[in-house]
Amino acid sequence: MGMFDDAVPGGNISKPIMIALGALLVGKLLGGGSSQDDPATQQAKPQVGDGGLMGGLGGLLGKLTEAGQGDTVDSWVKPGQNKPIAPGNLESALGSQTISDLARRAGISEQELLRQLSTVLPGVVDKLTPQGQIPNQDQIASLFRH
């Protein structure tokens, strides 16, 4: 898909993972999805919106930090070597409901989603924060528009 290919080992992010990243970071469902105008859907999934499932990149990093992954997250944002994150730690931080939702949207198993996200997330966050600054929501959203 291009933009982040040099940010990940092997140089390629699959479309299902781009869908999951889009949903996490900007709330964009690249592909199918329910109408966001439906009040029942809004109430059932209050975290889905323009800020992504976790409130955008800042919210995602905050959630990971709260789950004890602060040193790992710092390594992604700051210059230098990116520390890895284990799929289990990612699942603990994001929560099983979020992982289930992302896997369903991406059309892959939860285990595959966690395996791939734990591989690509450090490089993607690193690429999104080249000067150690977290970009605003509009800047991130523009990267997912094609």
MDTraj code that builds the backbone (N, CA, C; nanometers):
import mdtraj as md
import numpy as np

residues = "MET GLY MET PHE ASP ASP ALA VAL PRO GLY GLY ASN ILE SER LYS PRO ILE MET ILE ALA LEU GLY ALA LEU LEU VAL GLY LYS LEU LEU GLY GLY GLY SER SER GLN ASP ASP PRO ALA THR GLN GLN ALA LYS PRO GLN VAL GLY ASP GLY GLY LEU MET GLY GLY LEU GLY GLY LEU LEU GLY LYS LEU THR GLU ALA GLY GLN GLY ASP THR VAL ASP SER TRP VAL LYS PRO GLY GLN ASN LYS PRO ILE ALA PRO GLY ASN LEU GLU SER ALA LEU GLY SER GLN THR ILE SER ASP LEU ALA ARG ARG ALA GLY ILE SER GLU GLN GLU LEU LEU ARG GLN LEU SER THR VAL LEU PRO GLY VAL VAL ASP LYS LEU THR PRO GLN GLY GLN ILE PRO ASN GLN ASP GLN ILE ALA SER LEU PHE ARG HIS".split()
xyz = np.array([
    [0.0815, -0.1194, 0.0000],
    [0.0000, 0.0000, 0.0000],
    [0.0856, 0.1255, 0.0000],
    [0.2175, 0.1088, 0.0107],
    [0.3038, 0.2208, -0.0177],
    [0.3591, 0.2999, 0.0993],
    [0.2820, 0.3919, 0.1524],
    [0.3291, 0.4931, 0.2471],
    [0.4142, 0.4365, 0.3606],
    [0.3739, 0.3268, 0.4187],
    [0.4433, 0.2737, 0.5358],
    [0.5305, 0.1531, 0.5045],
    [0.5418, 0.1157, 0.3782],
    [0.6143, -0.0058, 0.3448],
    [0.7582, -0.0059, 0.3965],
    [0.8243, 0.1095, 0.3956],
    [0.9618, 0.1133, 0.4450],
    [0.9680, 0.1191, 0.5979],
    [0.8531, 0.1207, 0.6631],
    [0.8486, 0.1296, 0.8094],
    [0.8405, -0.0075, 0.8757],
    [0.8255, -0.1119, 0.7949],
    [0.8029, -0.2438, 0.8534],
    [0.9023, -0.3463, 0.7999],
    [0.9311, -0.4480, 0.8816],
    [1.0177, -0.5563, 0.8350],
    [0.9543, -0.6237, 0.7134],
    [1.0330, -0.6496, 0.6132],
    [0.9809, -0.7110, 0.4926],
    [0.9269, -0.6103, 0.3935],
    [0.9087, -0.4863, 0.4370],
    [0.8708, -0.3782, 0.3473],
    [0.7321, -0.3850, 0.2880],
    [0.6363, -0.4432, 0.3583],
    [0.5028, -0.4548, 0.3001],
    [0.3989, -0.4663, 0.4108],
    [0.2980, -0.3816, 0.4076],
    [0.1856, -0.3923, 0.5003],
    [0.0660, -0.4390, 0.4195],
    [0.0062, -0.5468, 0.4655],
    [-0.1088, -0.6024, 0.3941],
    [-0.2305, -0.5106, 0.4068],
    [-0.3219, -0.5236, 0.3120],
    [-0.4433, -0.4418, 0.3154],
    [-0.5224, -0.4622, 0.4446],
    [-0.5382, -0.5859, 0.4944],
    [-0.6118, -0.6003, 0.6216],
    [-0.5492, -0.5212, 0.7366],
    [-0.4179, -0.5155, 0.7414],
    [-0.3526, -0.4408, 0.8495],
    [-0.3668, -0.2908, 0.8267],
    [-0.3655, -0.2461, 0.7012],
    [-0.3910, -0.1032, 0.6740],
    [-0.5331, -0.0668, 0.7175],
    [-0.6281, -0.1563, 0.6966],
    [-0.7657, -0.1331, 0.7420],
    [-0.7675, -0.1192, 0.8939],
    [-0.6985, -0.2101, 0.9625],
    [-0.6942, -0.2059, 1.1090],
    [-0.6244, -0.0795, 1.1582],
    [-0.5127, -0.0426, 1.0948],
    [-0.4424, 0.0805, 1.1337],
    [-0.5298, 0.2031, 1.1108],
    [-0.5990, 0.2058, 0.9977],
    [-0.6891, 0.3178, 0.9696],
    [-0.7979, 0.3300, 1.0746],
    [-0.8552, 0.2165, 1.1138],
    [-0.9601, 0.2179, 1.2160],
    [-0.9046, 0.2613, 1.3511],
    [-0.7848, 0.2150, 1.3845],
    [-0.7234, 0.2520, 1.5122],
    [-0.6855, 0.3989, 1.5184],
    [-0.6252, 0.4482, 1.4120],
    [-0.5637, 0.5806, 1.4172],
    [-0.6548, 0.6938, 1.3737],
    [-0.7453, 0.6675, 1.2795],
    [-0.8275, 0.7772, 1.2285],
    [-0.9758, 0.7461, 1.2242],
    [-1.0147, 0.6243, 1.2595],
    [-1.1557, 0.5897, 1.2596],
    [-1.2111, 0.5658, 1.1208],
    [-1.1243, 0.5589, 1.0215],
    [-1.1699, 0.5358, 0.8854],
    [-1.1777, 0.3864, 0.8598],
    [-1.2906, 0.3432, 0.8116],
    [-1.3053, 0.2034, 0.7739],
    [-1.2786, 0.1954, 0.6250],
    [-1.1632, 0.1470, 0.5906],
    [-1.1261, 0.1357, 0.4501],
    [-1.1931, 0.0104, 0.3965],
    [-1.3097, 0.0281, 0.3423],
    [-1.3888, -0.0866, 0.3001],
    [-1.5229, -0.0769, 0.3676],
    [-1.5836, -0.1904, 0.3944],
    [-1.7189, -0.1951, 0.4503],
    [-1.7279, -0.1341, 0.5883],
    [-1.8481, -0.1306, 0.6395],
    [-1.8711, -0.0768, 0.7731],
    [-2.0109, -0.0226, 0.7828],
    [-2.0567, -0.0046, 0.9038],
    [-2.1933, 0.0438, 0.9233],
    [-2.1967, 0.1955, 0.9175],
    [-2.3135, 0.2476, 0.8999],
    [-2.3314, 0.3924, 0.8948],
    [-2.3047, 0.4522, 1.0315],
    [-2.2283, 0.5589, 1.0350],
    [-2.1994, 0.6229, 1.1630],
    [-2.3132, 0.7136, 1.2059],
    [-2.4162, 0.7281, 1.1216],
    [-2.5303, 0.8116, 1.1572],
    [-2.6332, 0.7366, 1.2409],
    [-2.6232, 0.6057, 1.2468],
    [-2.7185, 0.5242, 1.3204],
    [-2.6946, 0.5415, 1.4708],
    [-2.7915, 0.6004, 1.5447],
    [-2.7707, 0.6241, 1.6878],
    [-2.7442, 0.4965, 1.7667],
    [-2.8057, 0.3860, 1.7274],
    [-2.7828, 0.2599, 1.7987],
    [-2.6371, 0.2172, 1.7827],
    [-2.5824, 0.2338, 1.6634],
    [-2.4423, 0.2002, 1.6399],
    [-2.3530, 0.2945, 1.7193],
    [-2.3856, 0.4213, 1.7206],
    [-2.3067, 0.5186, 1.7957],
    [-2.3023, 0.4820, 1.9437],
    [-2.4172, 0.4431, 1.9987],
    [-2.4235, 0.4110, 2.1399],
    [-2.3501, 0.2814, 2.1700],
    [-2.3617, 0.1832, 2.0804],
    [-2.2974, 0.0541, 2.1025],
    [-2.1456, 0.0649, 2.0906],
    [-2.0987, 0.1556, 2.0088],
    [-1.9553, 0.1696, 1.9867],
    [-1.9148, 0.3166, 2.0018],
    [-1.9216, 0.3706, 2.1220],
    [-1.8965, 0.5129, 2.1394],
    [-1.7535, 0.5540, 2.1067],
    [-1.6587, 0.4586, 2.1074],
    [-1.5203, 0.4965, 2.0815],
    [-1.4904, 0.5130, 1.9337],
    [-1.5784, 0.4705, 1.8451],
    [-1.5543, 0.4837, 1.7015],
    [-1.5928, 0.6237, 1.6569],
    [-1.5042, 0.6891, 1.5846],
    [-1.5335, 0.8235, 1.5376],
    [-1.4144, 0.8785, 1.4637],
    [-1.4101, 1.0081, 1.4495],
    [-1.3019, 1.0693, 1.3735],
    [-1.1658, 1.0485, 1.4385],
    [-1.1619, 1.0209, 1.5665],
    [-1.0344, 1.0018, 1.6352],
    [-0.9853, 0.8602, 1.6354],
    [-1.0527, 0.7685, 1.5710],
    [-1.0097, 0.6297, 1.5716],
    [-1.0589, 0.5591, 1.6960],
    [-1.0398, 0.4288, 1.6984],
    [-1.0889, 0.3475, 1.8092],
    [-1.0283, 0.3875, 1.9435],
    [-0.9066, 0.4337, 1.9404],
    [-0.8384, 0.4680, 2.0653],
    [-0.8241, 0.6185, 2.0834],
    [-0.8922, 0.6975, 2.0017],
    [-0.8765, 0.8428, 2.0109],
    [-0.7576, 0.8905, 1.9303],
    [-0.7271, 0.8215, 1.8238],
    [-0.6160, 0.8608, 1.7378],
    [-0.4837, 0.8087, 1.7886],
    [-0.3766, 0.8547, 1.7264],
    [-0.2429, 0.8079, 1.7623],
    [-0.2101, 0.8397, 1.9074],
    [-0.2398, 0.9618, 1.9514],
    [-0.2121, 0.9992, 2.0904],
    [-0.2873, 0.9115, 2.1890],
    [-0.4134, 0.8833, 2.1579],
    [-0.4933, 0.7968, 2.2443],
    [-0.4410, 0.6544, 2.2471],
    [-0.4004, 0.6048, 2.1312],
    [-0.3441, 0.4698, 2.1225],
    [-0.2165, 0.4600, 2.2053],
    [-0.1281, 0.5585, 2.1890],
    [-0.0022, 0.5573, 2.2648],
    [-0.0287, 0.5711, 2.4148],
    [-0.1283, 0.6522, 2.4500],
    [-0.1662, 0.6665, 2.5909],
    [-0.2164, 0.5356, 2.6491],
    [-0.2978, 0.4646, 2.5730],
    [-0.3525, 0.3363, 2.6171],
    [-0.2397, 0.2352, 2.6381],
    [-0.1443, 0.2326, 2.5449],
    [-0.0300, 0.1424, 2.5583],
    [0.0550, 0.1795, 2.6792],
    [0.0734, 0.3095, 2.7022],
    [0.1520, 0.3555, 2.8166],
    [0.0837, 0.3164, 2.9473],
    [-0.0478, 0.3368, 2.9537],
    [-0.1243, 0.2994, 3.0743],
    [-0.1136, 0.1504, 3.1034],
    [-0.0948, 0.0703, 2.9991],
    [-0.0858, -0.0744, 3.0147],
    [0.0574, -0.1199, 3.0453],
    [0.1458, -0.0259, 3.0790],
    [0.2816, -0.0613, 3.1181],
    [0.3805, -0.0692, 3.0030],
    [0.3430, -0.0179, 2.8870],
    [0.4305, -0.0230, 2.7692],
    [0.4947, 0.1129, 2.7388],
    [0.5072, 0.1980, 2.8390],
    [0.5595, 0.3327, 2.8191],
    [0.6992, 0.3372, 2.7588],
    [0.7898, 0.2532, 2.8078],
    [0.9260, 0.2516, 2.7532],
    [0.9252, 0.2090, 2.6071],
    [0.8415, 0.1123, 2.5757],
    [0.8301, 0.0637, 2.4382],
    [0.7765, 0.1741, 2.3483],
    [0.6694, 0.2391, 2.3910],
    [0.6086, 0.3480, 2.3137],
    [0.7088, 0.4613, 2.2939],
    [0.7816, 0.4978, 2.3998],
    [0.8825, 0.6039, 2.3884],
    [0.9864, 0.5700, 2.2821],
    [1.0242, 0.4420, 2.2745],
    [1.1250, 0.4016, 2.1750],
    [1.0723, 0.4175, 2.0326],
    [0.9407, 0.4080, 2.0144],
    [0.8821, 0.4248, 1.8810],
    [0.8765, 0.5719, 1.8421],
    [0.8446, 0.6575, 1.9397],
    [0.8253, 0.8000, 1.9125],
    [0.9594, 0.8719, 1.9003],
    [1.0521, 0.8402, 1.9886],
    [1.1816, 0.9078, 1.9902],
    [1.2759, 0.8438, 1.8881],
    [1.3771, 0.9194, 1.8455],
    [1.4763, 0.8627, 1.7538],
    [1.5492, 0.7450, 1.8194],
    [1.5937, 0.6534, 1.7368],
    [1.6680, 0.5387, 1.7875],
    [1.5957, 0.4086, 1.7585],
    [1.6479, 0.3027, 1.8167],
    [1.5948, 0.1677, 1.7950],
    [1.4534, 0.1548, 1.8510],
    [1.3641, 0.0917, 1.7747],
    [1.2274, 0.0656, 1.8199],
    [1.2221, -0.0666, 1.8950],
    [1.1703, -0.0624, 2.0178],
    [1.1534, -0.1850, 2.0939],
    [1.0322, -0.2605, 2.0397],
    [1.0393, -0.3936, 2.0399],
    [0.9247, -0.4717, 1.9947],
    [0.8153, -0.4757, 2.1015],
    [0.6958, -0.5118, 2.0583],
    [0.5859, -0.5343, 2.1524],
    [0.5294, -0.6729, 2.1228],
    [0.5077, -0.7488, 2.2273],
    [0.4540, -0.8842, 2.2117],
    [0.3052, -0.8763, 2.1788],
    [0.2564, -0.9670, 2.0942],
    [0.1130, -0.9672, 2.0626],
    [0.0243, -0.9694, 2.1870],
    [0.0631, -1.0449, 2.2886],
    [-0.0155, -1.0513, 2.4118],
    [-0.0216, -0.9185, 2.4846],
    [0.0897, -0.8445, 2.4833],
    [0.0920, -0.7119, 2.5471],
    [0.0039, -0.6140, 2.4704],
    [0.0044, -0.6267, 2.3392],
    [-0.0797, -0.5410, 2.2557],
    [-0.2276, -0.5698, 2.2837],
    [-0.2614, -0.6969, 2.2944],
    [-0.3999, -0.7350, 2.3233],
    [-0.4428, -0.6850, 2.4609],
    [-0.3553, -0.6986, 2.5603],
    [-0.3868, -0.6505, 2.6956],
    [-0.4123, -0.5005, 2.6957],
    [-0.3304, -0.4260, 2.6209],
    [-0.3426, -0.2802, 2.6189],
    [-0.4678, -0.2343, 2.5453],
    [-0.4976, -0.2966, 2.4320],
    [-0.6100, -0.2519, 2.3498],
    [-0.7432, -0.3095, 2.3949],
    [-0.7394, -0.4253, 2.4579],
    [-0.8618, -0.4892, 2.5037],
    [-0.9159, -0.5872, 2.4006],
    [-0.9746, -0.6929, 2.4493],
    [-1.0215, -0.7997, 2.3602],
    [-1.1346, -0.7538, 2.2682],
    [-1.2185, -0.6614, 2.3140],
    [-1.3284, -0.6129, 2.2291],
    [-1.2741, -0.5353, 2.1094],
    [-1.1769, -0.4486, 2.1342],
    [-1.1158, -0.3715, 2.0258],
    [-1.0470, -0.4646, 1.9264],
    [-0.9733, -0.5618, 1.9777],
    [-0.9041, -0.6582, 1.8903],
    [-1.0058, -0.7354, 1.8072],
    [-1.1134, -0.7779, 1.8706],
    [-1.2192, -0.8499, 1.7995],
    [-1.2804, -0.7641, 1.6888],
    [-1.3107, -0.6383, 1.7207],
    [-1.3669, -0.5451, 1.6217],
    [-1.2712, -0.5237, 1.5045],
    [-1.1439, -0.5012, 1.5364],
    [-1.0450, -0.4777, 1.4311],
    [-1.0289, -0.6002, 1.3414],
    [-1.0225, -0.7169, 1.4027],
    [-1.0059, -0.8404, 1.3249],
    [-1.1248, -0.8622, 1.2327],
    [-1.2445, -0.8362, 1.2840],
    [-1.3655, -0.8511, 1.2020],
    [-1.3617, -0.7538, 1.0845],
    [-1.3272, -0.6290, 1.1107],
    [-1.3216, -0.5286, 1.0040],
    [-1.2155, -0.5608, 0.9008],
    [-1.1024, -0.6130, 0.9480],
    [-0.9911, -0.6433, 0.8575],
    [-1.0105, -0.7768, 0.7851],
    [-1.1016, -0.8597, 0.8366],
    [-1.1274, -0.9883, 0.7732],
    [-1.0202, -1.0928, 0.7993],
    [-0.9536, -1.0828, 0.9154],
    [-0.8525, -1.1817, 0.9531],
    [-0.8774, -1.2247, 1.0976],
    [-0.8105, -1.3330, 1.1392],
    [-0.8288, -1.3821, 1.2758],
    [-0.7661, -1.2859, 1.3765],
    [-0.8128, -1.2925, 1.4989],
    [-0.7569, -1.2074, 1.6045],
    [-0.6083, -1.2357, 1.6237],
    [-0.5695, -1.3641, 1.6193],
    [-0.4296, -1.4010, 1.6373],
    [-0.3421, -1.3428, 1.5258],
    [-0.3925, -1.3499, 1.4020],
    [-0.3177, -1.2955, 1.2885],
    [-0.3088, -1.1434, 1.2982],
    [-0.4186, -1.0802, 1.3374],
    [-0.4189, -0.9351, 1.3550],
    [-0.3139, -0.8938, 1.4570],
    [-0.3128, -0.9595, 1.5729],
    [-0.2173, -0.9257, 1.6783],
    [-0.0741, -0.9511, 1.6333],
    [-0.0517, -1.0618, 1.5640],
    [0.0831, -1.0947, 1.5165],
    [0.1324, -0.9862, 1.4208],
    [0.0480, -0.9500, 1.3248],
    [0.0894, -0.8504, 1.2260],
    [0.0991, -0.7099, 1.2861],
    [0.0003, -0.6719, 1.3675],
    [0.0050, -0.5380, 1.4289],
    [0.1277, -0.5216, 1.5178],
    [0.1621, -0.6261, 1.5938],
    [0.2789, -0.6151, 1.6816],
    [0.4070, -0.6007, 1.5997],
    [0.4055, -0.6492, 1.4761],
    [0.5215, -0.6356, 1.3879],
    [0.5281, -0.4973, 1.3244],
    [0.4133, -0.4447, 1.2774],
    [0.4147, -0.3202, 1.2007],
    [0.3995, -0.1936, 1.2853],
    [0.3336, -0.2034, 1.4001],
    [0.3049, -0.0833, 1.4789],
    [0.4297, -0.0041, 1.5192],
    [0.5375, -0.0686, 1.5665],
    [0.6558, 0.0114, 1.6030],
    [0.7086, 0.0963, 1.4870],
    [0.7181, 0.0402, 1.3687],
    [0.7694, 0.1135, 1.2538],
    [0.6739, 0.2214, 1.2051],
    [0.5443, 0.1926, 1.2092],
    [0.4453, 0.2912, 1.1646],
    [0.4440, 0.4108, 1.2588],
    [0.4444, 0.3851, 1.3898],
    [0.4470, 0.4959, 1.4868],
    [0.5766, 0.5749, 1.4695],
    [0.6879, 0.5059, 1.4508],
    [0.8165, 0.5718, 1.4303],
    [0.8101, 0.6635, 1.3083],
    [0.7508, 0.6154, 1.2004],
    [0.7410, 0.6945, 1.0773],
    [0.6465, 0.8135, 1.0948],
    [0.5408, 0.7960, 1.1742],
    [0.4455, 0.9040, 1.1980],
    [0.5010, 1.0126, 1.2911],
    [0.6084, 0.9813, 1.3628],
    [0.6638, 1.0749, 1.4617],
    [0.8126, 1.1011, 1.4350],
    [0.8471, 1.1516, 1.3163],
    [0.9889, 1.1639, 1.2806],
    [1.0695, 1.2586, 1.3696],
    [1.0106, 1.3614, 1.4222],
    [1.0815, 1.4529, 1.5115],
    [1.0411, 1.4313, 1.6571],
    [0.9831, 1.3154, 1.6865],
    [0.9391, 1.2881, 1.8220],
    [0.8107, 1.3603, 1.8576],
    [0.7422, 1.4145, 1.7571],
    [0.6162, 1.4865, 1.7776],
    [0.5011, 1.4034, 1.7226],
    [0.3924, 1.3979, 1.7969],
    [0.2740, 1.3256, 1.7513],
    [0.1943, 1.4178, 1.6599],
    [0.1709, 1.3746, 1.5339],
    [0.0968, 1.4597, 1.4402],
    [-0.0489, 1.4741, 1.4820],
    [-0.1138, 1.5793, 1.4327],
    [-0.2555, 1.5962, 1.4645],
    [-0.3400, 1.5000, 1.3821],
    [-0.4661, 1.4908, 1.4167],
    [-0.5581, 1.3962, 1.3546],
    [-0.5718, 1.4177, 1.2039],
    [-0.5769, 1.5420, 1.1596],
    [-0.5891, 1.5701, 1.0161],
    [-0.4671, 1.5220, 0.9394],
    [-0.3487, 1.5406, 0.9975],
    [-0.2262, 1.4954, 0.9318],
    [-0.2261, 1.3432, 0.9166],
    [-0.2680, 1.2725, 1.0200],
    [-0.2726, 1.1268, 1.0121],
    [-0.3787, 1.0831, 0.9123],
    [-0.4967, 1.1433, 0.9192],
    [-0.6052, 1.1051, 0.8303],
    [-0.5657, 1.1224, 0.6836],
    [-0.4874, 1.2252, 0.6532],
    [-0.4479, 1.2493, 0.5141],
    [-0.3613, 1.1365, 0.4599],
    [-0.2905, 1.0671, 0.5464],
    [-0.2058, 0.9558, 0.5031],
    [-0.2877, 0.8339, 0.4613],
    [-0.4099, 0.8245, 0.5115],
    [-0.4939, 0.7081, 0.4829],
    [-0.5898, 0.7335, 0.3678],
    [-0.5895, 0.8549, 0.3119],
    [-0.6749, 0.8846, 0.1963],
    [-0.5987, 0.8501, 0.0713],
    [-0.6672, 0.7854, -0.0202],
    [-0.6022, 0.7508, -0.1486],
    [-0.6905, 0.7917, -0.2626],
])
top = md.Topology()
chain = top.add_chain()
for i, resn in enumerate(residues, 1):
    res = top.add_residue(resn, chain, resSeq=i)
    for name in ("N", "CA", "C"):
        top.add_atom(name, md.element.get_by_symbol(name[0]), res)
traj = md.Trajectory(xyz[None], top)
